[in-house]
Structures are given as structure tokens and as C-alpha cells.
Amino acid sequence: MPGGGWATALPRWNYLGADTSKYQTYYTLKSSDVDKPWDYLVATCNALNSTPLAELPDILPRYLDIDRTLWHLASEIAFSDDDV
């Protein structure tokens, strides 16, 4: 399956609306220690899609741990872990 095993061509981080069930087709929640983790995903997608680019450096850290995300992406690339 091309594209790292994704079953659909829908790009990630798209805001699909406030209904969290719409995201569960495209994302897999492996674990969580917070209440309503899907709400955090929705809020992050909304921020990424609705915040003007110039404001993202101030807004995005409210929703996403940038440093931790970059380390995760670097390790995914370095070790080619497609999570399949």
C-alpha cells in the first residue's frame, strides 16, 4: 500500500468538523492519559487549518508540543517505522 500504509489519500491534520467520530476513521488512538483525547486532536486540526500562518508560532504550542513532535518525526524518518 503506497503512502506509508495509509488507507486513504486524505491528508492528515485536516479539520473535519467538531464531530470526533469523523477522525476515528483516519487516526488510531493507541493510549491516552487525558480525558477526551479526541477533542485535543480536533482542536489541533482546527488550529492548524484556521490560524493565519503569521500567528501559528504563537497559537500552535497551545495545542501541540512542537519539540516532542519534531523528535517523533525525526525518529520515524530515521528508523523508517511505518507503524504497520
PyMOL Python script that loads the backbone (N, CA, C, O; Angstrom):
from pymol import cmd

cmd.read_pdbstr("""\
ATOM      1  N   MET A   1       0.851  -1.177   0.000  1.00  0.00           N
ATOM      2  CA  MET A   1       0.000   0.000   0.000  1.00  0.00           C
ATOM      3  C   MET A   1       0.896   1.239   0.000  1.00  0.00           C
ATOM      4  O   MET A   1       1.707   1.381   0.915  1.00  0.00           O
ATOM      5  N   PRO A   2       0.794   2.125  -0.961  1.00  0.00           N
ATOM      6  CA  PRO A   2       1.633   3.313  -1.027  1.00  0.00           C
ATOM      7  C   PRO A   2       1.278   4.318   0.063  1.00  0.00           C
ATOM      8  O   PRO A   2       0.191   4.287   0.640  1.00  0.00           O
ATOM      9  N   GLY A   3       2.228   5.206   0.322  1.00  0.00           N
ATOM     10  CA  GLY A   3       1.964   6.290   1.267  1.00  0.00           C
ATOM     11  C   GLY A   3       2.107   5.890   2.718  1.00  0.00           C
ATOM     12  O   GLY A   3       1.378   6.396   3.571  1.00  0.00           O
ATOM     13  N   GLY A   4       3.037   4.985   3.020  1.00  0.00           N
ATOM     14  CA  GLY A   4       3.282   4.632   4.408  1.00  0.00           C
ATOM     15  C   GLY A   4       2.167   3.835   5.044  1.00  0.00           C
ATOM     16  O   GLY A   4       2.013   3.853   6.266  1.00  0.00           O
ATOM     17  N   GLY A   5       1.393   3.143   4.246  1.00  0.00           N
ATOM     18  CA  GLY A   5       0.348   2.290   4.797  1.00  0.00           C
ATOM     19  C   GLY A   5      -0.981   2.982   5.038  1.00  0.00           C
ATOM     20  O   GLY A   5      -1.896   2.362   5.580  1.00  0.00           O
ATOM     21  N   TRP A   6      -1.119   4.237   4.658  1.00  0.00           N
ATOM     22  CA  TRP A   6      -2.391   4.933   4.850  1.00  0.00           C
ATOM     23  C   TRP A   6      -3.414   4.376   3.873  1.00  0.00           C
ATOM     24  O   TRP A   6      -3.112   4.161   2.700  1.00  0.00           O
ATOM     25  N   ALA A   7      -4.599   4.150   4.353  1.00  0.00           N
ATOM     26  CA  ALA A   7      -5.641   3.541   3.539  1.00  0.00           C
ATOM     27  C   ALA A   7      -6.383   4.548   2.665  1.00  0.00           C
ATOM     28  O   ALA A   7      -7.221   4.159   1.851  1.00  0.00           O
ATOM     29  N   THR A   8      -6.094   5.805   2.821  1.00  0.00           N
ATOM     30  CA  THR A   8      -6.801   6.830   2.072  1.00  0.00           C
ATOM     31  C   THR A   8      -5.838   7.944   1.680  1.00  0.00           C
ATOM     32  O   THR A   8      -4.779   8.101   2.288  1.00  0.00           O
ATOM     33  N   ALA A   9      -6.199   8.691   0.696  1.00  0.00           N
ATOM     34  CA  ALA A   9      -5.360   9.803   0.260  1.00  0.00           C
ATOM     35  C   ALA A   9      -5.664  11.085   1.032  1.00  0.00           C
ATOM     36  O   ALA A   9      -5.024  12.109   0.792  1.00  0.00           O
ATOM     37  N   LEU A  10      -6.629  11.050   1.954  1.00  0.00           N
ATOM     38  CA  LEU A  10      -6.971  12.244   2.724  1.00  0.00           C
ATOM     39  C   LEU A  10      -5.762  12.689   3.540  1.00  0.00           C
ATOM     40  O   LEU A  10      -5.281  11.926   4.378  1.00  0.00           O
ATOM     41  N   PRO A  11      -5.261  13.896   3.321  1.00  0.00           N
ATOM     42  CA  PRO A  11      -4.099  14.359   4.076  1.00  0.00           C
ATOM     43  C   PRO A  11      -4.394  14.439   5.572  1.00  0.00           C
ATOM     44  O   PRO A  11      -5.518  14.729   5.980  1.00  0.00           O
ATOM     45  N   ARG A  12      -3.414  14.189   6.346  1.00  0.00           N
ATOM     46  CA  ARG A  12      -3.548  14.256   7.795  1.00  0.00           C
ATOM     47  C   ARG A  12      -3.631  15.702   8.257  1.00  0.00           C
ATOM     48  O   ARG A  12      -3.245  16.627   7.544  1.00  0.00           O
ATOM     49  N   TRP A  13      -4.134  15.866   9.440  1.00  0.00           N
ATOM     50  CA  TRP A  13      -4.282  17.158  10.110  1.00  0.00           C
ATOM     51  C   TRP A  13      -5.363  18.034   9.488  1.00  0.00           C
ATOM     52  O   TRP A  13      -5.431  19.225   9.794  1.00  0.00           O
ATOM     53  N   ASN A  14      -6.201  17.484   8.634  1.00  0.00           N
ATOM     54  CA  ASN A  14      -7.333  18.249   8.108  1.00  0.00           C
ATOM     55  C   ASN A  14      -8.376  18.418   9.200  1.00  0.00           C
ATOM     56  O   ASN A  14      -8.601  17.509   9.999  1.00  0.00           O
ATOM     57  N   TYR A  15      -9.006  19.570   9.233  1.00  0.00           N
ATOM     58  CA  TYR A  15     -10.113  19.802  10.145  1.00  0.00           C
ATOM     59  C   TYR A  15     -11.368  19.253   9.487  1.00  0.00           C
ATOM     60  O   TYR A  15     -11.786  19.732   8.433  1.00  0.00           O
ATOM     61  N   LEU A  16     -11.971  18.242  10.114  1.00  0.00           N
ATOM     62  CA  LEU A  16     -13.148  17.581   9.556  1.00  0.00           C
ATOM     63  C   LEU A  16     -14.431  17.977  10.274  1.00  0.00           C
ATOM     64  O   LEU A  16     -15.480  17.374  10.047  1.00  0.00           O
ATOM     65  N   GLY A  17     -14.357  18.981  11.136  1.00  0.00           N
ATOM     66  CA  GLY A  17     -15.503  19.400  11.922  1.00  0.00           C
ATOM     67  C   GLY A  17     -15.350  18.970  13.371  1.00  0.00           C
ATOM     68  O   GLY A  17     -14.369  18.319  13.732  1.00  0.00           O
ATOM     69  N   ALA A  18     -16.311  19.332  14.193  1.00  0.00           N
ATOM     70  CA  ALA A  18     -16.226  19.083  15.629  1.00  0.00           C
ATOM     71  C   ALA A  18     -16.571  17.657  16.043  1.00  0.00           C
ATOM     72  O   ALA A  18     -16.276  17.256  17.169  1.00  0.00           O
ATOM     73  N   ASP A  19     -17.183  16.892  15.160  1.00  0.00           N
ATOM     74  CA  ASP A  19     -17.586  15.518  15.472  1.00  0.00           C
ATOM     75  C   ASP A  19     -16.355  14.615  15.497  1.00  0.00           C
ATOM     76  O   ASP A  19     -15.762  14.344  14.453  1.00  0.00           O
ATOM     77  N   THR A  20     -15.971  14.150  16.683  1.00  0.00           N
ATOM     78  CA  THR A  20     -14.748  13.350  16.818  1.00  0.00           C
ATOM     79  C   THR A  20     -14.829  12.011  16.106  1.00  0.00           C
ATOM     80  O   THR A  20     -13.794  11.435  15.772  1.00  0.00           O
ATOM     81  N   SER A  21     -16.020  11.504  15.866  1.00  0.00           N
ATOM     82  CA  SER A  21     -16.134  10.207  15.185  1.00  0.00           C
ATOM     83  C   SER A  21     -15.614  10.267  13.756  1.00  0.00           C
ATOM     84  O   SER A  21     -15.208   9.242  13.208  1.00  0.00           O
ATOM     85  N   LYS A  22     -15.617  11.440  13.146  1.00  0.00           N
ATOM     86  CA  LYS A  22     -15.107  11.594  11.783  1.00  0.00           C
ATOM     87  C   LYS A  22     -13.599  11.373  11.710  1.00  0.00           C
ATOM     88  O   LYS A  22     -13.079  11.010  10.655  1.00  0.00           O
ATOM     89  N   TYR A  23     -12.899  11.585  12.812  1.00  0.00           N
ATOM     90  CA  TYR A  23     -11.446  11.451  12.857  1.00  0.00           C
ATOM     91  C   TYR A  23     -11.028  10.001  13.111  1.00  0.00           C
ATOM     92  O   TYR A  23      -9.918   9.599  12.761  1.00  0.00           O
ATOM     93  N   GLN A  24     -11.909   9.231  13.714  1.00  0.00           N
ATOM     94  CA  GLN A  24     -11.556   7.879  14.127  1.00  0.00           C
ATOM     95  C   GLN A  24     -11.352   6.934  12.948  1.00  0.00           C
ATOM     96  O   GLN A  24     -10.792   5.852  13.123  1.00  0.00           O
ATOM     97  N   THR A  25     -11.786   7.313  11.769  1.00  0.00           N
ATOM     98  CA  THR A  25     -11.528   6.545  10.557  1.00  0.00           C
ATOM     99  C   THR A  25     -10.068   6.683  10.138  1.00  0.00           C
ATOM    100  O   THR A  25      -9.495   5.753   9.571  1.00  0.00           O
ATOM    101  N   TYR A  26      -9.466   7.832  10.414  1.00  0.00           N
ATOM    102  CA  TYR A  26      -8.134   8.160   9.921  1.00  0.00           C
ATOM    103  C   TYR A  26      -7.038   8.076  10.972  1.00  0.00           C
ATOM    104  O   TYR A  26      -5.858   8.052  10.623  1.00  0.00           O
ATOM    105  N   TYR A  27      -7.394   8.030  12.230  1.00  0.00           N
ATOM    106  CA  TYR A  27      -6.416   8.011  13.318  1.00  0.00           C
ATOM    107  C   TYR A  27      -6.683   6.826  14.226  1.00  0.00           C
ATOM    108  O   TYR A  27      -7.819   6.372  14.360  1.00  0.00           O
ATOM    109  N   THR A  28      -5.622   6.329  14.849  1.00  0.00           N
ATOM    110  CA  THR A  28      -5.728   5.251  15.816  1.00  0.00           C
ATOM    111  C   THR A  28      -5.205   5.754  17.151  1.00  0.00           C
ATOM    112  O   THR A  28      -4.053   6.178  17.247  1.00  0.00           O
ATOM    113  N   LEU A  29      -6.028   5.712  18.162  1.00  0.00           N
ATOM    114  CA  LEU A  29      -5.623   6.113  19.499  1.00  0.00           C
ATOM    115  C   LEU A  29      -5.011   4.888  20.177  1.00  0.00           C
ATOM    116  O   LEU A  29      -5.718   3.930  20.490  1.00  0.00           O
ATOM    117  N   LYS A  30      -3.705   4.921  20.403  1.00  0.00           N
ATOM    118  CA  LYS A  30      -3.020   3.771  20.990  1.00  0.00           C
ATOM    119  C   LYS A  30      -3.071   3.803  22.508  1.00  0.00           C
ATOM    120  O   LYS A  30      -3.175   2.759  23.152  1.00  0.00           O
ATOM    121  N   SER A  31      -2.999   4.980  23.073  1.00  0.00           N
ATOM    122  CA  SER A  31      -3.119   5.129  24.526  1.00  0.00           C
ATOM    123  C   SER A  31      -3.336   6.601  24.837  1.00  0.00           C
ATOM    124  O   SER A  31      -3.081   7.476  24.009  1.00  0.00           O
ATOM    125  N   SER A  32      -3.810   6.853  26.040  1.00  0.00           N
ATOM    126  CA  SER A  32      -4.018   8.232  26.462  1.00  0.00           C
ATOM    127  C   SER A  32      -4.171   8.285  27.963  1.00  0.00           C
ATOM    128  O   SER A  32      -4.745   7.387  28.579  1.00  0.00           O
ATOM    129  N   ASP A  33      -3.651   9.346  28.541  1.00  0.00           N
ATOM    130  CA  ASP A  33      -3.823   9.566  29.967  1.00  0.00           C
ATOM    131  C   ASP A  33      -4.599  10.854  30.237  1.00  0.00           C
ATOM    132  O   ASP A  33      -4.554  11.407  31.335  1.00  0.00           O
ATOM    133  N   VAL A  34      -5.312  11.318  29.207  1.00  0.00           N
ATOM    134  CA  VAL A  34      -6.134  12.524  29.345  1.00  0.00           C
ATOM    135  C   VAL A  34      -7.588  12.188  29.042  1.00  0.00           C
ATOM    136  O   VAL A  34      -7.881  11.236  28.318  1.00  0.00           O
ATOM    137  N   ASP A  35      -8.483  12.975  29.602  1.00  0.00           N
ATOM    138  CA  ASP A  35      -9.899  12.826  29.289  1.00  0.00           C
ATOM    139  C   ASP A  35     -10.170  13.386  27.894  1.00  0.00           C
ATOM    140  O   ASP A  35      -9.629  14.425  27.516  1.00  0.00           O
ATOM    141  N   LYS A  36     -10.996  12.700  27.152  1.00  0.00           N
ATOM    142  CA  LYS A  36     -11.430  13.141  25.823  1.00  0.00           C
ATOM    143  C   LYS A  36     -10.256  13.485  24.890  1.00  0.00           C
ATOM    144  O   LYS A  36     -10.171  14.611  24.401  1.00  0.00           O
ATOM    145  N   PRO A  37      -9.360  12.532  24.642  1.00  0.00           N
ATOM    146  CA  PRO A  37      -8.196  12.821  23.797  1.00  0.00           C
ATOM    147  C   PRO A  37      -8.569  13.207  22.371  1.00  0.00           C
ATOM    148  O   PRO A  37      -7.824  13.941  21.721  1.00  0.00           O
ATOM    149  N   TRP A  38      -9.704  12.730  21.872  1.00  0.00           N
ATOM    150  CA  TRP A  38     -10.117  13.088  20.513  1.00  0.00           C
ATOM    151  C   TRP A  38     -10.397  14.577  20.395  1.00  0.00           C
ATOM    152  O   TRP A  38     -10.180  15.170  19.339  1.00  0.00           O
ATOM    153  N   ASP A  39     -10.880  15.188  21.479  1.00  0.00           N
ATOM    154  CA  ASP A  39     -11.137  16.629  21.457  1.00  0.00           C
ATOM    155  C   ASP A  39      -9.850  17.421  21.235  1.00  0.00           C
ATOM    156  O   ASP A  39      -9.863  18.466  20.585  1.00  0.00           O
ATOM    157  N   TYR A  40      -8.738  16.919  21.778  1.00  0.00           N
ATOM    158  CA  TYR A  40      -7.447  17.585  21.575  1.00  0.00           C
ATOM    159  C   TYR A  40      -7.024  17.492  20.109  1.00  0.00           C
ATOM    160  O   TYR A  40      -6.491  18.450  19.550  1.00  0.00           O
ATOM    161  N   LEU A  41      -7.260  16.350  19.497  1.00  0.00           N
ATOM    162  CA  LEU A  41      -6.934  16.191  18.079  1.00  0.00           C
ATOM    163  C   LEU A  41      -7.755  17.163  17.233  1.00  0.00           C
ATOM    164  O   LEU A  41      -7.218  17.825  16.345  1.00  0.00           O
ATOM    165  N   VAL A  42      -9.039  17.246  17.505  1.00  0.00           N
ATOM    166  CA  VAL A  42      -9.916  18.154  16.762  1.00  0.00           C
ATOM    167  C   VAL A  42      -9.449  19.597  16.922  1.00  0.00           C
ATOM    168  O   VAL A  42      -9.389  20.344  15.945  1.00  0.00           O
ATOM    169  N   ALA A  43      -9.122  19.987  18.141  1.00  0.00           N
ATOM    170  CA  ALA A  43      -8.664  21.360  18.395  1.00  0.00           C
ATOM    171  C   ALA A  43      -7.353  21.650  17.663  1.00  0.00           C
ATOM    172  O   ALA A  43      -7.169  22.744  17.130  1.00  0.00           O
ATOM    173  N   THR A  44      -6.450  20.682  17.635  1.00  0.00           N
ATOM    174  CA  THR A  44      -5.177  20.862  16.939  1.00  0.00           C
ATOM    175  C   THR A  44      -5.398  20.995  15.435  1.00  0.00           C
ATOM    176  O   THR A  44      -4.821  21.875  14.796  1.00  0.00           O
ATOM    177  N   CYS A  45      -6.224  20.132  14.878  1.00  0.00           N
ATOM    178  CA  CYS A  45      -6.524  20.210  13.444  1.00  0.00           C
ATOM    179  C   CYS A  45      -7.187  21.537  13.100  1.00  0.00           C
ATOM    180  O   CYS A  45      -6.872  22.148  12.079  1.00  0.00           O
ATOM    181  N   ASN A  46      -8.086  21.972  13.935  1.00  0.00           N
ATOM    182  CA  ASN A  46      -8.757  23.250  13.707  1.00  0.00           C
ATOM    183  C   ASN A  46      -7.748  24.399  13.742  1.00  0.00           C
ATOM    184  O   ASN A  46      -7.775  25.282  12.885  1.00  0.00           O
ATOM    185  N   ALA A  47      -6.864  24.380  14.732  1.00  0.00           N
ATOM    186  CA  ALA A  47      -5.850  25.441  14.834  1.00  0.00           C
ATOM    187  C   ALA A  47      -4.943  25.439  13.606  1.00  0.00           C
ATOM    188  O   ALA A  47      -4.638  26.501  13.062  1.00  0.00           O
ATOM    189  N   LEU A  48      -4.514  24.268  13.169  1.00  0.00           N
ATOM    190  CA  LEU A  48      -3.633  24.183  12.008  1.00  0.00           C
ATOM    191  C   LEU A  48      -4.301  24.672  10.724  1.00  0.00           C
ATOM    192  O   LEU A  48      -3.641  25.224   9.844  1.00  0.00           O
ATOM    193  N   ASN A  49      -5.594  24.469  10.626  1.00  0.00           N
ATOM    194  CA  ASN A  49      -6.300  24.814   9.391  1.00  0.00           C
ATOM    195  C   ASN A  49      -6.939  26.193   9.400  1.00  0.00           C
ATOM    196  O   ASN A  49      -7.279  26.711   8.336  1.00  0.00           O
ATOM    197  N   SER A  50      -7.112  26.800  10.560  1.00  0.00           N
ATOM    198  CA  SER A  50      -7.819  28.080  10.599  1.00  0.00           C
ATOM    199  C   SER A  50      -6.970  29.252  11.083  1.00  0.00           C
ATOM    200  O   SER A  50      -7.398  30.403  10.989  1.00  0.00           O
ATOM    201  N   THR A  51      -5.785  28.978  11.595  1.00  0.00           N
ATOM    202  CA  THR A  51      -4.928  30.048  12.108  1.00  0.00           C
ATOM    203  C   THR A  51      -4.102  30.638  10.975  1.00  0.00           C
ATOM    204  O   THR A  51      -3.482  29.892  10.217  1.00  0.00           O
ATOM    205  N   PRO A  52      -4.079  31.953  10.846  1.00  0.00           N
ATOM    206  CA  PRO A  52      -3.214  32.566   9.833  1.00  0.00           C
ATOM    207  C   PRO A  52      -1.754  32.172  10.082  1.00  0.00           C
ATOM    208  O   PRO A  52      -1.323  32.075  11.231  1.00  0.00           O
ATOM    209  N   LEU A  53      -1.015  31.951   9.030  1.00  0.00           N
ATOM    210  CA  LEU A  53       0.362  31.477   9.111  1.00  0.00           C
ATOM    211  C   LEU A  53       1.224  32.336  10.042  1.00  0.00           C
ATOM    212  O   LEU A  53       2.038  31.807  10.799  1.00  0.00           O
ATOM    213  N   ALA A  54       1.052  33.627   9.988  1.00  0.00           N
ATOM    214  CA  ALA A  54       1.854  34.521  10.824  1.00  0.00           C
ATOM    215  C   ALA A  54       1.587  34.327  12.321  1.00  0.00           C
ATOM    216  O   ALA A  54       2.444  34.639  13.147  1.00  0.00           O
ATOM    217  N   GLU A  55       0.417  33.822  12.669  1.00  0.00           N
ATOM    218  CA  GLU A  55       0.056  33.625  14.073  1.00  0.00           C
ATOM    219  C   GLU A  55       0.373  32.225  14.596  1.00  0.00           C
ATOM    220  O   GLU A  55       0.310  31.994  15.803  1.00  0.00           O
ATOM    221  N   LEU A  56       0.713  31.289  13.710  1.00  0.00           N
ATOM    222  CA  LEU A  56       0.957  29.909  14.125  1.00  0.00           C
ATOM    223  C   LEU A  56       2.037  29.759  15.194  1.00  0.00           C
ATOM    224  O   LEU A  56       1.841  28.970  16.118  1.00  0.00           O
ATOM    225  N   PRO A  57       3.172  30.474  15.123  1.00  0.00           N
ATOM    226  CA  PRO A  57       4.180  30.305  16.174  1.00  0.00           C
ATOM    227  C   PRO A  57       3.659  30.615  17.577  1.00  0.00           C
ATOM    228  O   PRO A  57       4.156  30.057  18.555  1.00  0.00           O
ATOM    229  N   ASP A  58       2.680  31.486  17.685  1.00  0.00           N
ATOM    230  CA  ASP A  58       2.109  31.821  18.991  1.00  0.00           C
ATOM    231  C   ASP A  58       0.960  30.894  19.386  1.00  0.00           C
ATOM    232  O   ASP A  58       0.790  30.591  20.567  1.00  0.00           O
ATOM    233  N   ILE A  59       0.182  30.449  18.424  1.00  0.00           N
ATOM    234  CA  ILE A  59      -1.021  29.659  18.685  1.00  0.00           C
ATOM    235  C   ILE A  59      -0.740  28.165  18.799  1.00  0.00           C
ATOM    236  O   ILE A  59      -1.249  27.510  19.709  1.00  0.00           O
ATOM    237  N   LEU A  60       0.059  27.619  17.891  1.00  0.00           N
ATOM    238  CA  LEU A  60       0.242  26.172  17.811  1.00  0.00           C
ATOM    239  C   LEU A  60       0.768  25.525  19.095  1.00  0.00           C
ATOM    240  O   LEU A  60       0.304  24.436  19.435  1.00  0.00           O
ATOM    241  N   PRO A  61       1.702  26.126  19.822  1.00  0.00           N
ATOM    242  CA  PRO A  61       2.174  25.485  21.055  1.00  0.00           C
ATOM    243  C   PRO A  61       1.077  25.281  22.112  1.00  0.00           C
ATOM    244  O   PRO A  61       1.267  24.503  23.047  1.00  0.00           O
ATOM    245  N   ARG A  62      -0.033  25.948  21.982  1.00  0.00           N
ATOM    246  CA  ARG A  62      -1.164  25.728  22.893  1.00  0.00           C
ATOM    247  C   ARG A  62      -1.785  24.346  22.672  1.00  0.00           C
ATOM    248  O   ARG A  62      -2.409  23.782  23.571  1.00  0.00           O
ATOM    249  N   TYR A  63      -1.604  23.815  21.466  1.00  0.00           N
ATOM    250  CA  TYR A  63      -2.249  22.566  21.075  1.00  0.00           C
ATOM    251  C   TYR A  63      -1.283  21.409  20.834  1.00  0.00           C
ATOM    252  O   TYR A  63      -1.674  20.244  20.913  1.00  0.00           O
ATOM    253  N   LEU A  64      -0.029  21.727  20.544  1.00  0.00           N
ATOM    254  CA  LEU A  64       0.915  20.716  20.103  1.00  0.00           C
ATOM    255  C   LEU A  64       2.287  20.989  20.712  1.00  0.00           C
ATOM    256  O   LEU A  64       2.788  22.112  20.652  1.00  0.00           O
ATOM    257  N   ASP A  65       2.889  19.954  21.296  1.00  0.00           N
ATOM    258  CA  ASP A  65       4.249  20.052  21.818  1.00  0.00           C
ATOM    259  C   ASP A  65       5.190  19.977  20.618  1.00  0.00           C
ATOM    260  O   ASP A  65       5.491  18.888  20.129  1.00  0.00           O
ATOM    261  N   ILE A  66       5.647  21.118  20.150  1.00  0.00           N
ATOM    262  CA  ILE A  66       6.422  21.207  18.920  1.00  0.00           C
ATOM    263  C   ILE A  66       7.722  20.405  19.025  1.00  0.00           C
ATOM    264  O   ILE A  66       8.038  19.631  18.122  1.00  0.00           O
ATOM    265  N   ASP A  67       8.470  20.577  20.098  1.00  0.00           N
ATOM    266  CA  ASP A  67       9.744  19.883  20.256  1.00  0.00           C
ATOM    267  C   ASP A  67       9.549  18.361  20.237  1.00  0.00           C
ATOM    268  O   ASP A  67      10.270  17.646  19.541  1.00  0.00           O
ATOM    269  N   ARG A  68       8.595  17.887  20.989  1.00  0.00           N
ATOM    270  CA  ARG A  68       8.339  16.446  21.052  1.00  0.00           C
ATOM    271  C   ARG A  68       7.864  15.903  19.693  1.00  0.00           C
ATOM    272  O   ARG A  68       8.229  14.797  19.294  1.00  0.00           O
ATOM    273  N   THR A  69       7.059  16.687  19.003  1.00  0.00           N
ATOM    274  CA  THR A  69       6.583  16.285  17.681  1.00  0.00           C
ATOM    275  C   THR A  69       7.737  16.192  16.687  1.00  0.00           C
ATOM    276  O   THR A  69       7.804  15.244  15.904  1.00  0.00           O
ATOM    277  N   LEU A  70       8.638  17.161  16.712  1.00  0.00           N
ATOM    278  CA  LEU A  70       9.784  17.130  15.799  1.00  0.00           C
ATOM    279  C   LEU A  70      10.701  15.945  16.093  1.00  0.00           C
ATOM    280  O   LEU A  70      11.210  15.313  15.167  1.00  0.00           O
ATOM    281  N   TRP A  71      10.916  15.640  17.370  1.00  0.00           N
ATOM    282  CA  TRP A  71      11.716  14.461  17.718  1.00  0.00           C
ATOM    283  C   TRP A  71      11.039  13.183  17.239  1.00  0.00           C
ATOM    284  O   TRP A  71      11.703  12.277  16.737  1.00  0.00           O
ATOM    285  N   HIS A  72       9.738  13.111  17.391  1.00  0.00           N
ATOM    286  CA  HIS A  72       8.999  11.930  16.920  1.00  0.00           C
ATOM    287  C   HIS A  72       9.142  11.769  15.406  1.00  0.00           C
ATOM    288  O   HIS A  72       9.424  10.675  14.916  1.00  0.00           O
ATOM    289  N   LEU A  73       8.947  12.857  14.675  1.00  0.00           N
ATOM    290  CA  LEU A  73       9.053  12.787  13.214  1.00  0.00           C
ATOM    291  C   LEU A  73      10.463  12.407  12.778  1.00  0.00           C
ATOM    292  O   LEU A  73      10.635  11.632  11.837  1.00  0.00           O
ATOM    293  N   ALA A  74      11.471  12.948  13.456  1.00  0.00           N
ATOM    294  CA  ALA A  74      12.859  12.614  13.122  1.00  0.00           C
ATOM    295  C   ALA A  74      13.127  11.125  13.340  1.00  0.00           C
ATOM    296  O   ALA A  74      13.779  10.484  12.517  1.00  0.00           O
ATOM    297  N   SER A  75      12.630  10.581  14.436  1.00  0.00           N
ATOM    298  CA  SER A  75      12.860   9.154  14.692  1.00  0.00           C
ATOM    299  C   SER A  75      12.081   8.283  13.699  1.00  0.00           C
ATOM    300  O   SER A  75      12.567   7.231  13.285  1.00  0.00           O
ATOM    301  N   GLU A  76      10.893   8.712  13.323  1.00  0.00           N
ATOM    302  CA  GLU A  76      10.119   7.971  12.320  1.00  0.00           C
ATOM    303  C   GLU A  76      10.868   7.933  10.982  1.00  0.00           C
ATOM    304  O   GLU A  76      10.908   6.898  10.317  1.00  0.00           O
ATOM    305  N   ILE A  77      11.451   9.055  10.600  1.00  0.00           N
ATOM    306  CA  ILE A  77      12.180   9.124   9.354  1.00  0.00           C
ATOM    307  C   ILE A  77      13.474   8.301   9.446  1.00  0.00           C
ATOM    308  O   ILE A  77      13.791   7.539   8.532  1.00  0.00           O
ATOM    309  N   ALA A  78      14.211   8.456  10.541  1.00  0.00           N
ATOM    310  CA  ALA A  78      15.493   7.773  10.703  1.00  0.00           C
ATOM    311  C   ALA A  78      15.352   6.261  10.727  1.00  0.00           C
ATOM    312  O   ALA A  78      16.191   5.547  10.177  1.00  0.00           O
ATOM    313  N   PHE A  79      14.303   5.774  11.357  1.00  0.00           N
ATOM    314  CA  PHE A  79      14.142   4.332  11.516  1.00  0.00           C
ATOM    315  C   PHE A  79      13.082   3.742  10.593  1.00  0.00           C
ATOM    316  O   PHE A  79      12.782   2.552  10.685  1.00  0.00           O
ATOM    317  N   SER A  80      12.515   4.548   9.712  1.00  0.00           N
ATOM    318  CA  SER A  80      11.517   4.096   8.743  1.00  0.00           C
ATOM    319  C   SER A  80      10.424   3.246   9.369  1.00  0.00           C
ATOM    320  O   SER A  80      10.046   2.214   8.816  1.00  0.00           O
ATOM    321  N   ASP A  81       9.922   3.666  10.504  1.00  0.00           N
ATOM    322  CA  ASP A  81       8.858   2.933  11.197  1.00  0.00           C
ATOM    323  C   ASP A  81       7.516   3.363  10.632  1.00  0.00           C
ATOM    324  O   ASP A  81       7.002   4.434  10.957  1.00  0.00           O
ATOM    325  N   ASP A  82       6.950   2.501   9.769  1.00  0.00           N
ATOM    326  CA  ASP A  82       5.649   2.805   9.164  1.00  0.00           C
ATOM    327  C   ASP A  82       4.487   2.421  10.059  1.00  0.00           C
ATOM    328  O   ASP A  82       3.329   2.615   9.691  1.00  0.00           O
ATOM    329  N   ASP A  83       4.787   1.871  11.245  1.00  0.00           N
ATOM    330  CA  ASP A  83       3.764   1.526  12.229  1.00  0.00           C
ATOM    331  C   ASP A  83       2.731   0.568  11.641  1.00  0.00           C
ATOM    332  O   ASP A  83       1.529   0.703  11.871  1.00  0.00           O
ATOM    333  N   VAL A  84       3.217  -0.379  10.895  1.00  0.00           N
ATOM    334  CA  VAL A  84       2.335  -1.355  10.257  1.00  0.00           C
ATOM    335  C   VAL A  84       2.362  -2.646  11.035  1.00  0.00           C
ATOM    336  O   VAL A  84       1.684  -3.605  10.665  1.00  0.00           O
TER     337      VAL A  84
END
""", "prot")
cmd.dss("prot")
cmd.show_as("cartoon", "prot")
cmd.util.cbc("prot")
cmd.orient("prot")
